[in-house]
Structures are given as structure tokens and as C-alpha cells.
Amino acid sequence: MPDSWESFLADCDACRRCPLGSTRRNAVVCRGAWKAPLMFIGEGPGAEEDARGKPFVGQAGRLLDLLLEAQGFPESAYHIGNVVKCRPPENRVPTEEEAAACRPLLARQILLVRPKVVVLLGATAHRYITGSKEPISKVRGQWTEKNGYHMLPTFHPAYILRNDRDRIVLWKDLLSVRAKLEELGFAAPLPDPAAMPSGRG
């Protein structure tokens, strides 16, 4: 682990900028590669993530892993984090104050990862990262570029678990992500990237 990451993780563990730092079991920072062309940002950790100290390790994370594997993305190609690094009680949506308190750490994390493509998973990530209050159903799949990052909002995997009919939408958005990485020279084309996996998350 690079020294810069060791320092960053220590700062996350020590953070008490908002009340969530006093109620969580673990600071849930990241999983995947330390530096990667692709970064996913979700909402915040749930109970399983809080217990294990890693994001997206529950049912929603397993669905995301299934889709990424089907797209040919090894774990070395992506980095996963959240808007907040501590679990909100009862898995509620993080407040604006909590997101603002965690924003300096997230900004530092993005600078360390140095992604080219950032995927915003769900309405909360989209709102707190872009400042837009547009519904995720209206903005998903639409590329924007900001500060040199290509950003794409899409549905959160937890939403797909409750609304399986939209799984094909998330799959198509990930196809778009792969195409963008290929266009930027950070991924090689797959033989048949259109075949969506049939396994359940």
C-alpha cells in the first residue's frame, strides 16, 4: 500500500467531523485498486459494510461484481467508494451536513485514485457529487465532463434488486462505461459485450 494511502486511511479512521463517526463500527473507505481508470461512488455503507469495513460487500455489491465480471473488468481496473464513509443509522440517506463533512475525504480519495471515468451509483451520489436535484431516472445514462473526469449517473444496484425489470438499464449503462474507457484507451474491446449475465444478485 502506498504511504499516501496509509495516511489517508488513518485519517478516515480518526475522522469525527460528523456524528456518524461515533456510531459506526468501521470507517468504510474503499475496495478495488488503489489507482484505477474507473471509479464507482455509491451512497454510504450498510450493516454488512460497517461490520466488514469494505463498501459494496452485501447483496447489492454482489450484483455489481457480477455485472463488472461479465463486462470483463478485473478488480485491478476499478475502485469503489461512497459519498460517506460511516454507516448512517438504520441505513438512512446521509444528510447534507454528513455528506459535506465527508466531502474533503472523498475529494482526497478521488485525487489518489486518479480515475478517468466516475460512475455515480444512485440519486444520492448524483445529487451530492454534482449538486443536481434532477431525478436519477431522468439523468441516468447521460455523460458529463467536469474537472477532467467523465461522469455517468446510473441506478444503484440496491434499486435493481427491488426493481429487476431495470437490470437491463444498468447493464446498458455499464456497456456505455466500457465503451468510454475503450474510447479513452483504458480498456480493450470485448468479443461480445452485449450478452447480459442471467445470474441473480
DOLUM-458668 format. One record per residue: residue number from 1; x, y, z of N, C-alpha, C, O in turn; residue in three letters. Coordinates in steps of 0.001 Angstrom, whole numbers, plus 500000, padded with zeros to 6 digits. Layout:
REM DOLUM-458668
LUMVO  nr    n.X    n.Y    n.Z   ca.X   ca.Y   ca.Z    c.X    c.Y    c.Z    o.X    o.Y    o.Z rest
LUMVO NUM      X      Y      Z      X      Y      Z      X      Y      Z      X      Y      Z  ALA
...
END
This chain:
REM DOLUM-458668
LUMVO  nr    n.X    n.Y    n.Z   ca.X   ca.Y   ca.Z    c.X    c.Y    c.Z    o.X    o.Y    o.Z rest
LUMVO   1 500849 498803 500000 500000 500000 500000 500883 501245 500000 501797 501347 500819  MET
LUMVO   2 500625 502208 499086 501414 503441 499070 501266 504207 500383 500216 504167 501024  PRO
LUMVO   3 502350 504915 500778 502324 505681 502023 501186 506693 502035 500583 506942 503079  ASP
LUMVO   4 500889 507282 500864 499823 508269 500794 498480 507647 501167 497641 508293 501796  SER
LUMVO   5 498284 506392 500777 497041 505709 501110 497000 505336 502584 495943 505409 503210  TRP
LUMVO   6 498128 504939 503142 498164 504613 504562 497759 505822 505393 496993 505698 506349  GLU
LUMVO   7 498274 506986 505029 497939 508224 505732 496469 508558 505571 495806 508956 506528  SER
LUMVO   8 495957 508394 504347 494551 508689 504079 493631 507774 504885 492666 508243 505488  PHE
LUMVO   9 493920 506484 504898 493090 505533 505635 493120 505829 507137 492102 505706 507818  LEU
LUMVO  10 494277 506216 507643 494378 506573 509054 493522 507797 509370 492888 507863 510423  ALA
LUMVO  11 493507 508757 508462 492679 509947 508663 491193 509608 508625 490403 510187 509370  ASP
LUMVO  12 490815 508676 507764 489414 508232 507718 489023 507551 509024 487940 507792 509557  CYS
LUMVO  13 489906 506702 509536 489618 506011 510792 489476 506987 511959 488681 506765 512873  ASP
LUMVO  14 490251 508064 511916 490248 509018 513023 489175 510091 512888 488954 510865 513820  ALA
LUMVO  15 488506 510144 511736 487573 511244 511468 486369 511222 512403 485725 510191 512593  CYS
LUMVO  16 486080 512398 512985 484872 512595 513796 484222 513925 513412 483688 514640 514261  ARG
LUMVO  17 484278 514239 512121 483750 515522 511646 482232 515595 511721 481668 516689 511699  ARG
LUMVO  18 481562 514451 511810 480109 514437 511971 479756 513328 512957 480614 512501 513267  CYS
LUMVO  19 478537 513282 513455 478159 512283 514460 478274 510831 513993 478359 509932 514829  PRO
LUMVO  20 478278 510580 512683 478363 509201 512205 479656 508531 512652 479701 507311 512810  LEU
LUMVO  21 480711 509322 512858 481977 508754 513284 481922 508122 514661 482772 507301 515007  GLY
LUMVO  22 480931 508499 515443 480806 507976 516805 479875 506774 516895 479851 506085 517915  SER
LUMVO  23 479101 506514 515829 478134 505415 515866 478532 504236 514981 477979 503146 515128  THR
LUMVO  24 479466 504432 514080 479842 503327 513183 480835 502395 513864 481494 502757 514839  ARG
LUMVO  25 480924 501173 513316 481911 500208 513806 483233 500396 513079 484301 500340 513689  ARG
LUMVO  26 483155 500619 511763 484359 500796 510949 484158 501939 509963 483050 502174 509479  ASN
LUMVO  27 485231 502633 509677 485221 503546 508534 485290 502684 507279 486195 501863 507132  ALA
LUMVO  28 484338 502871 506384 484248 502057 505170 484758 502914 504017 484046 503792 503531  VAL
LUMVO  29 485969 502665 503586 486630 503591 502659 486567 503113 501212 486086 503840 500343  VAL
LUMVO  30 487047 501901 500944 487172 501514 499532 487426 500031 499394 487742 499333 500357  CYS
LUMVO  31 487277 499577 498171 487813 498288 497732 488132 498400 496259 487639 499287 495564  ARG
LUMVO  32 488976 497475 495789 489454 497575 494412 490887 498073 494373 491610 497977 495364  GLY
LUMVO  33 491293 498597 493245 492666 499059 493060 492897 500408 493731 491983 501229 493822  ALA
LUMVO  34 494114 500630 494197 494454 501928 494801 494395 503037 493755 493978 504158 494045  TRP
LUMVO  35 494812 502712 492549 494759 503669 491441 494095 502956 490273 494486 501841 489930  LYS
LUMVO  36 493095 503583 489657 492326 502894 488623 491692 503902 487671 491396 505027 488072  ALA
LUMVO  37 491479 503510 486408 490826 504419 485464 489329 504566 485698 488708 505503 485195  PRO
LUMVO  38 488741 503632 486470 487296 503612 486693 487000 503655 488182 487537 502860 488953  LEU
LUMVO  39 486136 504594 488587 485760 504716 489994 484243 504733 490122 483555 505428 489375  MET
LUMVO  40 483731 503964 491074 482310 503965 491396 482116 504660 492739 482860 504414 493689  PHE
LUMVO  41 481108 505534 492809 480781 506205 494067 479326 505926 494391 478430 506284 493627  ILE
LUMVO  42 479096 505284 495528 477745 504991 495986 477316 505958 497070 477875 507045 497212  GLY
LUMVO  43 476317 505547 497833 475714 506420 498839 476445 506361 500173 477007 507357 500628  GLU
LUMVO  44 476433 505188 500795 477057 505011 502096 476994 503555 502502 476237 502783 501913  GLY
LUMVO  45 477773 503166 503495 477798 501756 503900 476543 501331 504643 475912 502125 505341  PRO
LUMVO  46 476194 500061 504479 475116 499448 505230 475683 498619 506363 476859 498741 506705  GLY
LUMVO  47 474840 497768 506948 475245 496995 508125 476408 496049 507827 477366 495974 508596  ALA
LUMVO  48 476319 495325 506702 477378 494369 506378 478684 495082 506071 479758 494617 506452  GLU
LUMVO  49 478589 496235 505368 479779 497017 505056 480407 497580 506329 481629 497591 506477  GLU
LUMVO  50 479560 498045 507240 480041 498590 508508 480769 497516 509312 481782 497789 509955  ASP
LUMVO  51 480250 496310 509270 480862 495215 510021 482197 494785 509419 483134 494463 510149  ALA
LUMVO  52 482284 494781 508093 483482 494267 507423 484472 495348 507034 485625 495051 506724  ARG
LUMVO  53 484029 496615 507049 484936 497706 506734 485227 497880 505262 486231 498495 504901  GLY
LUMVO  54 484363 497346 504395 484536 497490 502951 483200 497828 502305 482163 497334 502747  LYS
LUMVO  55 483204 498667 501256 481938 499030 500604 481456 497950 499644 482249 497178 499104  PRO
LUMVO  56 480160 497911 499445 479526 497041 498445 479942 495577 498610 480420 494944 497669  PHE
LUMVO  57 479752 495059 499811 480035 493645 500059 478755 492869 500372 478803 491657 500581  VAL
LUMVO  58 477607 493562 500406 476328 492903 500621 475718 492442 499315 476429 492238 498331  GLY
LUMVO  59 474415 492277 499298 473728 491758 498122 473879 492688 496922 474088 492223 495802  GLN
LUMVO  60 473774 494011 497149 473934 494964 496051 475348 494904 495483 475548 495018 494274  ALA
LUMVO  61 476321 494725 496365 477700 494618 495908 477945 493369 495090 478705 493386 494122  GLY
LUMVO  62 477297 492285 495484 477468 491045 494715 476868 491183 493322 477406 490636 492360  ARG
LUMVO  63 475760 491909 493205 475184 492162 491880 476145 493021 491046 476374 492741 489870  LEU
LUMVO  64 476700 494063 491663 477654 494902 490935 478859 494082 490479 479320 494228 489347  LEU
LUMVO  65 479362 493227 491354 480506 492383 490988 480170 491479 489807 480986 491298 488903  ASP
LUMVO  66 478958 490910 489819 478528 490036 488727 478535 490791 487398 479010 490273 486387  LEU
LUMVO  67 478011 492006 487405 477944 492794 486180 479331 493216 485715 479615 493199 484517  LEU
LUMVO  68 480196 493594 486652 481550 494006 486278 482352 492832 485724 483111 492980 484767  LEU
LUMVO  69 482172 491669 486336 482864 490477 485839 482402 490142 484426 483214 489789 483570  GLU
LUMVO  70 481098 490251 484182 480561 489971 482850 481079 490972 481823 481196 490653 480640  ALA
LUMVO  71 481390 492189 482284 481938 493209 481387 483439 493054 481187 484048 493802 480423  GLN
LUMVO  72 484039 492076 481880 485473 491850 481721 486340 492789 482526 487513 492972 482201  GLY
LUMVO  73 485790 493389 483571 486568 494297 484407 487187 493532 485577 486454 493081 486457  PHE
LUMVO  74 488503 493373 485615 489126 492787 486803 489132 493805 487935 488985 495004 487699  PRO
LUMVO  75 489302 493327 489165 489291 494238 490309 490411 495277 490224 490321 496351 490818  GLU
LUMVO  76 491451 494947 489488 492564 495887 489326 492203 497078 488441 492980 498028 488337  SER
LUMVO  77 491026 497036 487799 490637 498089 486858 489714 499125 487476 489427 500140 486842  ALA
LUMVO  78 489237 498896 488703 488271 499833 489272 488483 500025 490771 489162 499248 491443  TYR
LUMVO  79 487871 501094 491255 487934 501472 492666 486520 501831 493094 485814 502528 492366  HIS
LUMVO  80 486098 501369 494257 484732 501603 494734 484762 502349 496062 485481 501960 496983  ILE
LUMVO  81 483984 503416 496157 483855 504172 497397 482425 504661 497574 481522 504249 496846  GLY
LUMVO  82 482230 505544 498547 480907 506074 498838 480983 507566 499159 482054 508109 499430  ASN
LUMVO  83 479831 508203 499120 479747 509620 499487 480160 509820 500938 480895 510757 501250  VAL
LUMVO  84 479689 508935 501840 480103 508980 503244 480746 507649 503616 480416 506602 503059  VAL
LUMVO  85 481662 507713 504559 482449 506545 504909 481986 505863 506195 482577 504873 506626  LYS
LUMVO  86 480933 506393 506799 480388 505796 508015 478906 505502 507805 478206 506248 507120  CYS
LUMVO  87 478441 504417 508396 477061 503996 508189 476068 504933 508883 476162 505139 510094  ARG
LUMVO  88 475119 505504 508132 474025 506233 508782 473118 505255 509524 472874 504156 509027  PRO
LUMVO  89 472618 505621 510690 471732 504715 511441 470550 504242 510603 469942 505012 509859  PRO
LUMVO  90 470240 502952 510745 469118 502337 510026 469258 502445 508508 468270 502352 507780  GLU
LUMVO  91 470482 502640 508040 470759 502739 506594 470009 503890 505915 469707 503816 504724  ASN
LUMVO  92 469717 504930 506655 469032 506075 506052 469968 506805 505094 471175 506564 505079  ARG
LUMVO  93 469387 507708 504289 470180 508514 503360 471041 509494 504161 470545 510096 505113  VAL
LUMVO  94 472304 509667 503808 473136 510650 504512 472552 512063 504380 472022 512429 503331  PRO
LUMVO  95 472655 512836 505442 472184 514220 505389 473180 515084 504622 474319 514681 504384  THR
LUMVO  96 472737 516264 504246 473634 517195 503566 474831 517530 504445 475951 517651 503948  GLU
LUMVO  97 474604 517681 505752 475697 518004 506668 476701 516859 506743 477909 517092 506782  GLU
LUMVO  98 476209 515637 506764 477111 514475 506808 477917 514355 505517 479118 514089 505551  GLU
LUMVO  99 477251 514550 504383 477952 514496 503101 478994 515601 503008 480095 515379 502504  ALA
LUMVO 100 478650 516801 503497 479593 517922 503456 480796 517657 504347 481922 518011 503997  ALA
LUMVO 101 480560 517031 505501 481661 516728 506408 482636 515725 505789 483841 515786 506032  ALA
LUMVO 102 482102 514812 504995 482930 513763 504380 483532 514194 503039 484421 513524 502513  CYS
LUMVO 103 483051 515306 502491 483475 515716 501145 484989 515902 501006 485551 515484 499994  ARG
LUMVO 104 485674 516517 501990 487133 516660 501828 487843 515313 501722 488810 515182 500972  PRO
LUMVO 105 487375 514322 502459 487987 512998 502358 487707 512360 501005 488584 511726 500420  LEU
LUMVO 106 486477 512527 500505 486148 511968 499193 486964 512649 498101 487449 511986 497184  LEU
LUMVO 107 487118 513964 498194 487920 514684 497208 489367 514193 497217 489989 514028 496168  ALA
LUMVO 108 489874 513969 498395 491249 513446 498524 491347 512040 497947 492336 511691 497303  ARG
LUMVO 109 490321 511244 498181 490289 509876 497653 490307 509891 496128 491043 509121 495511  GLN
LUMVO 110 489512 510748 495525 489468 510832 494064 490828 511247 493514 491267 510723 492491  ILE
LUMVO 111 491495 512177 494180 492821 512611 493734 493834 511473 493821 494729 511373 492982  LEU
LUMVO 112 493696 510619 494826 494606 509484 494958 494341 508428 493890 495276 507861 493325  LEU
LUMVO 113 493066 508167 493616 492703 507127 492638 493034 507582 491215 493478 506781 490392  VAL
LUMVO 114 492818 508864 490928 493055 509459 489604 492262 508748 488505 492839 508335 487499  ARG
LUMVO 115 490949 508600 488684 490143 507923 487662 489949 508804 486431 490071 510028 486498  PRO
LUMVO 116 489651 508170 485330 489259 508887 484115 487735 508909 483990 487154 509858 483463  LYS
LUMVO 117 487099 507838 484489 485641 507705 484423 485111 507492 485838 485616 506647 486577  VAL
LUMVO 118 484086 508266 486209 483467 508153 487527 481991 507818 487330 481262 508563 486676  VAL
LUMVO 119 481558 506697 487897 480163 506271 487816 479488 506579 489141 479926 506124 490198  VAL
LUMVO 120 478415 507357 489072 477669 507749 490265 476487 506796 490436 475553 506803 489635  LEU
LUMVO 121 476537 505986 491474 475537 504949 491683 474380 505477 492524 474483 505562 493748  LEU
LUMVO 122 473293 505826 491870 472087 506235 492568 471918 507731 492731 472824 508521 492466  GLY
LUMVO 123 470715 508094 493179 470330 509505 493280 471167 510270 494294 471526 511423 494056  ALA
LUMVO 124 471483 509640 495426 472234 510338 496464 473625 510715 495989 474054 511854 496171  THR
LUMVO 125 474334 509771 495383 475666 510064 494863 475596 511151 493796 476424 512062 493773  ALA
LUMVO 126 474604 511051 492914 474474 512052 491857 474222 513429 492442 474833 514407 492013  HIS
LUMVO 127 473330 513517 493416 472984 514824 493992 474172 515448 494723 474462 516631 494543  ARG
LUMVO 128 474854 514658 495542 475920 515225 496365 477210 515469 495579 478027 516298 495980  TYR
LUMVO 129 477397 514766 494481 478603 514983 493680 478405 516119 492678 479310 516929 492474  ILE
LUMVO 130 477235 516185 492057 477012 517188 491005 476241 518404 491490 476304 519459 490858  THR
LUMVO 131 475517 518285 492591 474674 519375 493061 473315 519423 492388 472497 520281 492719  GLY
LUMVO 132 473055 518520 491447 471793 518494 490722 470720 517778 491531 470997 516794 492217  SER
LUMVO 133 469501 518280 491443 468369 517635 492106 467459 516920 491115 466343 516532 491458  LYS
LUMVO 134 467934 516747 489893 467167 516012 488884 467017 514549 489316 467965 513970 489847  GLU
LUMVO 135 465854 513946 489099 465681 512534 489445 466667 511656 488680 466979 511922 487519  PRO
LUMVO 136 467148 510617 489335 468115 509736 488689 467519 509094 487434 468247 508787 486490  ILE
LUMVO 137 466204 508891 487419 465556 508290 486249 465666 509182 485016 465592 508688 483890  SER
LUMVO 138 465842 510487 485213 465947 511411 484088 467383 511597 483613 467618 511843 482429  LYS
LUMVO 139 468349 511481 484532 469739 511806 484172 470589 510569 483931 471677 510681 483366  VAL
LUMVO 140 470131 509401 484338 470973 508216 484202 471321 507992 482738 470511 508227 481842  ARG
LUMVO 141 472533 507536 482524 472982 507251 481169 473471 508460 480399 473858 508326 479238  GLY
LUMVO 142 473468 509652 481016 473896 510870 480337 475296 511266 480819 475510 511504 482008  GLN
LUMVO 143 476234 511331 479888 477611 511670 480217 477780 513173 480427 477196 513984 479708  TRP
LUMVO 144 478586 513525 481421 479033 514900 481603 480538 514854 481876 481082 513816 482252  THR
LUMVO 145 481187 515978 481682 482619 516062 481976 482856 517246 482899 482382 518353 482644  GLU
LUMVO 146 483598 516998 483977 483870 518047 484954 485263 517844 485529 485598 516765 486018  LYS
LUMVO 147 486066 518893 485465 487429 518854 486010 488249 517699 485442 489100 517135 486129  ASN
LUMVO 148 487987 517354 484191 488745 516290 483541 488212 514889 483779 488779 513919 483276  GLY
LUMVO 149 487119 514766 484546 486517 513456 484800 485276 513279 483932 484447 514184 483827  TYR
LUMVO 150 485156 512109 483314 483940 511759 482583 483009 511073 483576 483349 510023 484120  HIS
LUMVO 151 481835 511658 483816 480932 511149 484854 479629 510643 484255 479057 511247 483347  MET
LUMVO 152 479179 509509 484795 477928 508918 484340 477096 508495 485549 477534 507649 486329  LEU
LUMVO 153 475901 509070 485716 474996 508583 486767 474204 507384 486272 473851 507300 485096  PRO
LUMVO 154 473931 506462 487180 473098 505317 486839 472395 504835 488103 472603 505383 489185  THR
LUMVO 155 471564 503807 487959 470845 503274 489102 471798 502584 490088 472807 501998 489695  PHE
LUMVO 156 471456 502668 491353 472201 501949 492375 471822 500469 492286 470655 500153 492055  HIS
LUMVO 157 472780 499556 492464 472437 498128 492415 471349 497728 493413 470575 496811 493138  PRO
LUMVO 158 471277 498404 494573 470222 498082 495534 468840 498362 494951 467882 497648 495247  ALA
LUMVO 159 468736 499402 494122 467468 499694 493443 467129 498561 492471 465970 498164 492361  TYR
LUMVO 160 468120 498053 491780 467886 496980 490804 467391 495716 491506 466575 494977 490955  ILE
LUMVO 161 467883 495467 492718 467419 494299 493460 465933 494384 493773 465264 493359 493905  LEU
LUMVO 162 465414 495602 493891 463984 495798 494155 463176 495971 492883 461953 495830 492894  ARG
LUMVO 163 463858 496276 491784 463192 496555 490501 463961 495846 489386 464647 496477 488582  ASN
LUMVO 164 463828 494533 489360 464653 493732 488454 464424 494073 486987 465298 493836 486154  ASP
LUMVO 165 463246 494632 486658 462976 494969 485255 463963 496015 484727 464158 496126 483516  ARG
LUMVO 166 464587 496782 485633 465537 497812 485213 466972 497322 485182 467891 498112 484965  ASP
LUMVO 167 467182 496012 485400 468540 495483 485367 469175 495719 484002 470369 496009 483918  ARG
LUMVO 168 468392 495599 482935 468930 495802 481595 469395 497245 481415 470319 497507 480645  ILE
LUMVO 169 468757 498184 482124 469157 499592 482034 470540 499784 482652 471400 500437 482060  VAL
LUMVO 170 470754 499223 483834 472069 499298 484465 473117 498623 483598 474236 499118 483460  LEU
LUMVO 171 472748 497491 483014 473681 496776 482128 474074 497651 480934 475249 497718 480571  TRP
LUMVO 172 473102 498313 480333 473405 499177 479190 474280 500360 479592 475144 500788 478827  LYS
LUMVO 173 474053 500887 480801 474902 501980 481271 476341 501512 481469 477285 502248 481180  ASP
LUMVO 174 476502 500288 481962 477855 499759 482119 478504 499465 480774 479722 499575 480633  LEU
LUMVO 175 477698 499094 479788 478227 498973 478426 478753 500320 477945 479798 500392 477297  LEU
LUMVO 176 478029 501376 478262 478455 502717 477892 479748 503101 478606 480611 503764 478031  SER
LUMVO 177 479874 502677 479866 481103 502927 480619 482283 502228 479955 483355 502811 479791  VAL
LUMVO 178 482068 500978 479579 483158 500237 478928 483538 500898 477601 484720 501012 477277  ARG
LUMVO 179 482536 501329 476839 482811 501990 475563 483610 503271 475773 484497 503590 474981  ALA
LUMVO 180 483295 504009 476844 484024 505237 477128 485482 504931 477482 486390 505628 477030  LYS
LUMVO 181 485701 503899 478283 487066 503518 478636 487839 503026 477414 489034 503292 477285  LEU
LUMVO 182 487157 502307 476517 487805 501888 475281 488171 503102 474436 489261 503174 473869  GLU
LUMVO 183 487249 504047 474361 487486 505275 473594 488690 506045 474138 489458 506635 473377  GLU
LUMVO 184 488846 506031 475473 489942 506758 476113 491241 505948 476139 492281 506454 476561  LEU
LUMVO 185 491181 504695 475688 492373 503863 475631 492703 503136 476926 493850 502744 477139  GLY
LUMVO 186 491704 502951 477802 491948 502294 479078 491293 500923 479184 491290 500323 480259  PHE
LUMVO 187 490745 500423 478096 490151 499085 478085 490175 498557 476661 490000 499308 475701  ALA
LUMVO 188 490396 497246 476538 490371 496598 475228 488963 496112 474940 488245 495736 475867  ALA
LUMVO 189 488548 496111 473678 487196 495652 473334 486969 494199 473733 487880 493374 473658  PRO
LUMVO 190 485747 493897 474156 485361 492523 474451 484788 491865 473204 484252 492559 472339  LEU
LUMVO 191 484888 490531 473090 484327 489842 471923 482827 490065 471771 482357 490374 470676  PRO
LUMVO 192 482071 489912 472860 480617 490079 472807 480131 490741 474090 479615 490058 474975  ASP
LUMVO 193 480289 492078 474209 479937 492752 475453 478428 492926 475664 478014 493420 476713  PRO
LUMVO 194 477604 492534 474696 476169 492788 474812 475417 491677 475538 474229 491822 475824  ALA
LUMVO 195 476096 490569 475838 475409 489445 476463 475314 489676 477970 476310 489562 478684  ALA
LUMVO 196 474137 489993 478440 473938 490287 479860 473884 488986 480653 473250 488025 480217  MET
LUMVO 197 474556 488940 481841 474513 487715 482650 473098 487485 483184 472354 488432 483440  PRO
LUMVO 198 472749 486221 483344 471401 485885 483797 471346 485601 485288 470259 485433 485840  SER
LUMVO 199 472495 485545 485952 472512 485244 487373 471848 486320 488198 471819 487483 487796  GLY
LUMVO 200 471315 485948 489348 470650 486889 490252 471658 487414 491265 472598 486722 491655  ARG
LUMVO 201 471428 488680 491686 472326 489285 492671 471987 488840 494072 472644 489255 495027  GLY
END
